[in-house]
């Protein structure tokens, strides 16, 4: 197998055994980016010089026996993470000229671990979207079918792993933006419990929903990457001061005796038949390994999309007020006055989907509408959290499809925002409730498009997701298939 298609845990073993150096590995990945990214467009910027310098430093650490599990491993960063002295655009024209002055907490953790940064990855502008079609710099493409989207908003992150352009990538998930792209590209994506990973230095979309997580080739890699980035950060007031367990310690202990809940509300009309069959086959596979399967109910699921699309835009409206053409980012030329500066800088800098969500959010927060919309949505959010609490009294993990369909074609939903929003119908509730969720491959359609299986866990119980995911993965070879590019 080509080194660019190997997993991080395989490469870590190769690096320790001196079968390859980090410099050679990094060069192989940079060559791969040069060879295929013209078609995939996973990257917004490639940090070649910095990557090779980091790889040289990693080789010295490896030689000195001072290596962490991810020392020397090439990583791609969604362009929402600040990385010092690197251009960070959030795929928006309004940040076209912004160079980050410091590292995000997770970036610093990976830098300290000796990882190698390949570059910054494409995304939907300000993480608002499900297809990367909202990127100001053009969409990323799905390596399994270049006419289809790799999902969003972390589409560049998922496409890079699927195309062999990065061994590991980091994404963010506000309503499914790690799990949905993972499902579309046959990769593994994890959204941790809210508060498990610091958001410091991550450009904000919706602060009560955003979470940082890994997109990887298999479950073990996801566990290793979460291990590296999780932990308390006093710079983030929502970061939980809780110990981080060893995620690989119990990963191989199987599913015998585990109780898996199947929510009836997630197998609905409109679910693609091939997706439903693959997910139901996955349920049978886990049952054959000794898991106990039972039906659960999450009755407020039907309100998830409308609740999310009040809360997230309201928080976005507040967070994006800082882009005013004054402090950083792009500024309109020759403004007549301050009002003109604000209006034109924002009008010229933001794309249509970002403007749409700012307007929805500002309206929902305005006098006379706050109680009717935003406050009511927060109350429904509490009811959804209570649904999950009740379900988890009788099960250890909940299993659903990740998306209602496989990857869709470019242009198929972009003119109909509601259809695009409904693509996140199975992933949104997890963010509203602050739970951990994981997507992993569970099959392919007749057209050779990946299908994603979603696992939802109790708060702080990512370990059980890894355990179930790993057990399923070992019984199948979906995660070993690679897109032909």
C-alpha positions, 0 to 999 in steps of 0.5 A: 500500500502507498504510504499516503493511504496508510493509517496513522497507527501504521505509520507511527509503527513504521516511524518508530521502526525506522522503516520511513522517516517523517521527512520522506513521509511528508514529501510523499504526502506533498507529492500526492497533494500536487498530483491530485489536489487540482481535481479534489481542491481539498486545500486552500493553502499548502504549508510546504516549507513549514511541513518539511521543517516540522518533519525534520524536527520530528525525526530528531525527536524520534531518533532521541526516543522522545516521540508522542504517538502522533510525532511525525504524522502529517495532519491537515487543518480545516481553515477555521483553526488559527495556526500562527503565521499562517493565512486563515480565511474560514473560506471567506473573502472577508478574511482573505488577508488574515494571518493568524498571530497565535495557535488554536489550543488544538493546533498547539497540542498537535505542534507540541506532539510533533505532528506535521502540518501540511496545510489549511483545508477548504470548507463552507464559509464560516462553517455554514453549509453541508457541501463546501459549495459555500466556500468563497474559493470554490468547492472541494470534490468527493474523491469517490465521484468528482461530480459530487460533494464531499459534504460540509462544512468540513468537506476539505478535511474529509476529502483530504483523508479519502484522497490520501492527501493527509493522514489525519485531519481536524474539522469542526462540527456545529450540526453535523459538519464532521460526521456528514462529510465523513459519511459522504467520503467513507471516512471516520468522523467524531464529534466529541462531547461539548466541552471535551475539546477546547474551542480557543483559537477556532473561528466561532460560528455558533458557540453553544454548538461548535465542537472540534474533532477528528476525521480519519481513515479508521476508528483507531486513528480517530481515538489517537487524534482525540487523545492528542487534542482533548483536555481542559483549557483555562482559556475556554470557559466552556472547556470541561475540567475532566480527566481524558481517558485512554481511548484505546485501552478498552477499544478492543473489548468487543460489544458483547452485552452492550445495549444498542438503541435504535430510535424509530424516529430516524428511520423515516420516509425519505431515507434512501433505501440503500442507506437503510439496508446498509444500516440495518445490516450493520445492526445485524452485524453487531447483534451477531457479535453479542450486542443487545438491540432494542428500540428507543424513542426520541420524540422531539427529533422532528423539531431538530432542524427548525430548532437548530436553524434558530439557535445557530443563526442567532449565535452566528449573528452575534459572533460575526458582528466582529467582522466590520472592516475595522479591526482585521480582515478585508476593508472596503475601499474609500468609504464615505463614513463609518456606516458605509465602511461597515455596510460595504465591508460586510456586503462585499466580504460575506457570501450569500449563505452567511448573509442569509444566516446572519439575517435569520439570526438577527431577526430571531434576536430582535425586540419582540421576536426573541421570546417567540423564536430564540427562547422557544428554540432553547426550551425545545433544545432542553426537551431534546436533551431530556429525550436522550437522557431517558433513552440512555437510561436503558441503552449504552449507545444509540445507532442511526444512519448518519445522512438520509442519502449518499453524497449528492451532486453539485448544484442539486440542493444549493438553490433550495436552502431547506433541502440542504438544511434537511441533509443534516436531519440525523446529525443536528440533535447530537449538537443540540444535546451536547453529546458525542457522535461518530460516523463510520463507513458501513457500506457502499451504494450500487454507484460505489458511493460510501454510506455512513453509520452514526453512533451517539453516546452518553455525555463524556463517553466517547470510549464506548463509541470507539469500542462499538465502532472498532468492533463493527470495523473489524468485522468488515473492510469498508474502511480499507477501501480507497477511492481511485484517483 
